[in-house]
Amino acid sequence: LGVGRTDLLALNLLENAPLAAGEIGERLGLTSGSVTALIDRLVRAGHVTRNHPTEDRRRVIVALTPASHAALA
C-alpha cells in the first residue's frame, strides 16, 4: 500500500467501519494535529475519504475507499 506503520494501523482500524477522526486518535494514541496529518496523507494517497455529517459539520468521519478496502482484504 506504500504507507508507514501508523498509517497502516489507521487503515486496519477502518476496515470494519468508518470512524470519527477523534476516535482514530484515541485508539492510536495520537494528538489531534497528528491525526490531521495522518488523514491528509491517506487522502492524498487515495486510501480514505473525509466526510462531514450534516448534523455536525465540525465532526469528520473517515472511511476507506473501495479500492483500499479491497487491497486490505
N, C-alpha and C positions, 0 to 999 in steps of 0.2 A: 504493500500500500504506500510505501515511501513516507512513512511518518515516524516520529520519535516515540519513545516509550510512553510518556504521559498522554500523547495524542491517541495512541493505540488503546490505552486504558479507557479513555473517554469514549472511543468508538465502541469498545466492548460493553460499556455501560448502556449505550444507546441501542444495542442490538434488540433488546426486549421491548422498548417503548421510548418515545421522546421524553426528554427531561427538561426541567427548567434549568437555566444556566446556574442559578444558585445551588441547586441540588447537585449538579456536577461538581461544583467547587467543594461542597461539603463532603461528598463521597471520596474525592481525590485529595482533600486537604489543601486546596488552593485558595489564594486570595482572589477577590473579585477582579483585580487587574490581570492576574494570571489566567483566569477563566476567559476573560475577554480576548486576550492574546491567543489562547488555545482555540477558541471558537473562530476567530479571524483566520487562523492558519487552516483549520479544517474546511471553512467555507471557501477559501481561495483554492484549496486542493480539490474541491468538488465533492467532499465526503459528507457534508452536512448542510442543512438549511436552517436559517433563523426564522422563527415565526412569532408574531405578536398576537396574543389572544385579543379579541375585540373587547372583552370586558375589562382588560387591564393592559393598555399598550406599553406600560413600563416593564412588564414581565416578558422575558424572552424564553421561548420554547425551542429547543434544539432537537432536530430529527435527522436520522441518516437519510442519504439519498438512496434511491432504489439500487443503483449500481454498487454503492459501498455496502449496502445490506447484503447483496448477493456475494460480493467479494469476501465478506466476513463469514458467510455461511459455508 
